[in-house]
Amino acid sequence: MSSKQAISLEFFPPRDIAAQEKLVRSAKQLLALHPEYVSVTFGAGGSTRSGTADTVRMMQNLGCDAAPHLSCIGATRATLGEILDAYREQGIRRIVALRGDLPSGMGGDAGELHYASHLVEFIREHSGDWFHVEVAAYPESHPQSASAQSDLDHFVAKVQAGANSAITQYFFNADAYFDFVERARARGVDVPIVPGIMPITNHTQLARFSTMCGAEIPRWLKLRLTDFGDDKASIKAFGVDVITRMCQQLLDGGAPGLHFYTLNGAESTMAICRQLRLG
Ligand code: FAD
């Protein structure tokens, strides 16, 4: 593997013991790919702040460089400062800084920092250069953005606030990634923009996620997945082929690495990386 094409892996905090055991099994298998780091989501799926911290510690114990995600929506500066200090004490050097989404039922209290760019500014004010700060990028535009142009402006603002690199939302169209990178470069952004890769394992789940996060499943892909019906094994095998081809296209086109949304499973990410001869 070229050192320029590092991979990173994303996990979410498990909700119960069985899920935790599955995560440990998956993580141990995936470590064979020598990821540059693993990241752990924050607040997703009803998990708590301590769920992220505990999972990060578990990943560190497995010998990984672990990067917690941190979202600012609904939080105070004081709380965010405490979290950052605790991570620093734990030896964490990388944070994925996000706005996040207010969970339904939390009312309208958006907290003190309203956008990820504010969080990046806060991290730099509070912790100086201690953390390598990753931010999110949206090749197909964030679903709430007023326009592709304003979404790019807001991405540029995150980098200007001090982000060191970016991970994209997943997509199934490499051209959207290349177009985004080109437009960001034209605006003077020179940090790495790493494509986020979603292995295809479950059609229903993928359709639900994609609607929520604004990732387009192309018509041909939707139709092919529909044809497989409940045949999970065929969906997985087809998914590995499709995603491997897209990853190859991304790497050939200059992507600096790949960030896999593992959904705490190992099989598809392993198969894709093996086909790409990564790790
Ligand atoms: P921002 O960059 O703040 O953008 C959010 C929206 O606001 C965009 O539409 C943007 O155009 C707009 N905007 C930004 N700045 C301004 C401004 N100054 N004025 C007006 N509009 C503005 N969610 C979780 O809950 N937990 C996670 O762990 C998590 N991990 C993620 C990891 C990655 C790699 C990605 C791509 C997403 C992740 N998400 C996670 C989802 C993310 O929290 C949502 O997409 C959220 O809606 C936006 O977060 P952001 O950091 O991109 O926000």
Residues whose N, C-alpha, C, O or C-beta is under 5 A from the ligand:
A	BS01	FAD	T41 F42 G43 A44 H69 A97 L98 R99 G100 D101 H114 Y115 A116 S117 A136 A137 H142 Q144 S145 S150 D151 H154 I167 T168 Q169
